[in-house]
Amino acid sequence: MLILPLVPESPRWLLLKGKTDEALAILKAVRGPADANVEYLAITASMVKNRQSVRTVFSKDIRPLLLIGVLLAVFQQFSGINAIIYYGPKIFAAAGLANADALYAQVIIGVVNVLFTGIAIYQSDKLGRKPLLILGGLSGIISALVVVGACFYTDYTNGPLLLGMLLLFIACFCSFFGTDHLDSH
């Protein structure tokens, strides 16, 4: 922390702020005069490319894909995965399992999570993400959650059906969202 004020500003940041002379001076001090110009040209070229990339993301051709990506991320969070991962023991305890059994059920959910995430990583290149989404992901997620909801609605929570359906939900969730899910936890 004491020597941090001695660290020079980032040349890229300085160039973004229009401080070309300061950026070149730092590049010359760090890289030497000969390599400073090469580095300067590389930075400015990448900045131009990045500006074009941002414009491309919001172009009319890309907008539907961007919307699909954003909606998938929203649906991923609304599916309830976080509630099950973080509050699983409380859910199982509320369903009538003893605390030790509720924790054991949560360990099983964690194992299924890791197992099916690994399978999803391996299979997504083979099968493609769209079939995994439609067949394995959404249809299984919806079916499992409907049954889980019916279990709680009818107070039928003491049997293996609830755990089975939650395991099915986790397996289906990870069969599509698995690789993305790792990033969110």
C-alpha positions in Angstrom: 0.0 0.0 0.0 2.9 2.4 0.7 4.5 2.0 -2.7 1.3 1.9 -4.6 1.4 5.7 -5.4 4.7 4.9 -7.2 3.0 2.5 -9.6 2.4 4.3 -13.0 -1.1 4.6 -14.5 -2.1 2.0 -17.1 -1.2 3.2 -20.6 -4.4 1.8 -22.0 -6.4 3.8 -19.4 -4.5 6.9 -20.2 -5.1 6.4 -23.9 -8.8 5.9 -23.2 -8.8 9.3 -21.4 -7.0 11.0 -24.3 -3.7 11.4 -22.4 -1.5 10.1 -25.3 1.7 11.9 -24.2 1.5 10.5 -20.6 0.8 7.0 -22.0 3.8 7.1 -24.3 6.0 8.4 -21.5 5.0 5.4 -19.3 5.4 3.0 -22.2 8.9 4.3 -22.8 9.8 4.1 -19.2 8.5 0.5 -18.8 9.2 -1.0 -22.3 12.0 1.2 -23.5 11.9 3.7 -26.4 12.0 1.1 -29.2 9.3 -1.2 -27.9 7.1 1.7 -26.7 5.9 2.6 -30.2 5.1 -1.0 -31.0 3.1 -1.4 -27.8 1.4 1.9 -28.4 0.2 0.8 -31.8 -1.0 -2.5 -30.5 -3.0 -0.8 -27.7 -4.6 1.7 -30.1 -5.4 -1.1 -32.6 -7.1 -3.2 -29.9 -9.0 -0.2 -28.6 -10.4 0.4 -32.2 -11.3 -3.3 -32.4 -13.0 -3.2 -29.0 -15.2 -0.2 -30.0 -16.3 -2.1 -33.1 -17.1 -5.2 -31.0 -19.3 -3.2 -28.7 -21.2 -1.8 -31.6 -21.5 -5.3 -33.1 -23.1 -6.7 -30.0 -26.0 -4.3 -30.2 -26.5 -4.6 -34.0 -29.9 -5.7 -35.3 -28.5 -9.0 -36.4 -27.2 -9.9 -33.0 -30.1 -8.4 -30.9 -32.2 -11.6 -30.9 -29.3 -13.7 -29.8 -28.5 -11.2 -27.1 -32.1 -11.2 -25.9 -32.1 -15.0 -25.8 -28.8 -15.0 -23.8 -30.2 -12.5 -21.3 -33.5 -14.3 -20.9 -31.7 -17.6 -20.3 -29.7 -16.0 -17.5 -32.9 -14.6 -16.0 -34.7 -17.9 -16.2 -31.7 -19.6 -14.7 -32.0 -17.4 -11.6 -35.8 -17.7 -11.5 -35.8 -21.5 -11.7 -35.1 -21.7 -7.9 -31.7 -23.3 -8.1 -30.3 -20.9 -5.5 -33.1 -21.6 -3.1 -32.4 -25.4 -3.3 -28.6 -25.1 -3.2 -28.5 -22.6 -0.3 -31.7 -23.5 1.7 -31.9 -27.2 0.9 -31.5 -28.4 4.5 -34.3 -26.0 5.6 -36.5 -27.2 2.8 -36.0 -30.8 3.8 -36.5 -30.0 7.5 -39.7 -28.2 6.7 -40.7 -31.3 4.7 -40.4 -33.4 7.8 -36.9 -34.8 7.6 -34.7 -34.9 10.7 -31.8 -32.4 10.6 -29.2 -35.1 10.0 -31.3 -36.5 7.2 -31.8 -33.0 5.7 -28.1 -32.4 5.6 -27.5 -35.9 4.1 -30.1 -35.1 1.4 -28.2 -31.8 0.7 -25.0 -33.7 0.3 -26.7 -35.9 -2.2 -28.0 -32.8 -4.1 -24.4 -31.5 -4.2 -23.1 -34.8 -5.6 -25.8 -34.8 -8.3 -25.0 -31.2 -9.0 -21.3 -31.9 -9.6 -21.9 -35.2 -11.5 -24.5 -33.7 -13.9 -22.4 -30.5 -14.4 -19.5 -32.7 -15.5 -21.8 -34.7 -17.8 -23.1 -31.4 -19.3 -19.6 -30.1 -19.9 -18.7 -33.3 -21.7 -22.0 -33.6 -23.7 -22.6 -30.0 -24.7 -19.9 -30.2 -27.4 -21.3 -33.5 -28.6 -25.0 -32.9 -28.6 -25.1 -29.1 -28.7 -26.6 -26.7 -26.2 -30.0 -26.4 -27.9 -31.0 -30.0 -27.6 -29.7 -30.1 -24.0 -31.9 -27.0 -23.2 -35.1 -28.3 -24.8 -34.9 -32.0 -23.9 -32.8 -32.3 -20.8 -33.1 -28.8 -19.3 -36.4 -27.1 -19.5 -38.7 -30.1 -19.8 -37.2 -31.8 -16.9 -37.0 -28.6 -14.8 -40.6 -27.8 -15.4 -41.8 -31.3 -14.7 -39.8 -31.7 -11.5 -40.8 -28.3 -10.1 -44.5 -29.0 -10.9 -44.3 -32.3 -8.9 -42.3 -30.6 -6.1 -45.0 -27.9 -5.9 -47.7 -30.5 -5.8 -45.9 -32.4 -3.0 -45.8 -29.3 -0.9 -49.4 -28.3 -1.8 -50.8 -31.7 -0.8 -48.5 -32.0 2.2 -47.0 -35.1 0.7 -43.4 -34.3 1.7 -42.3 -37.2 3.9 -41.7 -39.8 1.1 -38.8 -40.2 -1.3 -40.8 -38.5 -4.0 -39.8 -35.0 -2.9 -36.1 -35.9 -2.8 -36.3 -37.7 -6.1 -38.0 -34.7 -7.8 -35.5 -32.3 -6.3 -32.7 -34.5 -7.6 -34.3 -34.7 -11.0 -34.6 -30.9 -11.0 -30.9 -30.5 -10.1 -29.9 -33.1 -12.7 -32.0 -31.4 -15.4 -30.8 -27.9 -14.4 -27.2 -29.0 -14.6 -27.7 -30.8 -17.9 -28.2 -27.5 -19.5 -27.3 -24.7 -17.2 -24.5 -26.7 -15.5 -21.6 -25.0 -17.1 -23.1 -21.5 -16.6 -24.2 -22.5 -13.1 -20.6 -23.0 -12.0 -19.9 -19.3 -12.8 -22.7 -18.1 -10.5 -21.5 -20.0 -7.4 
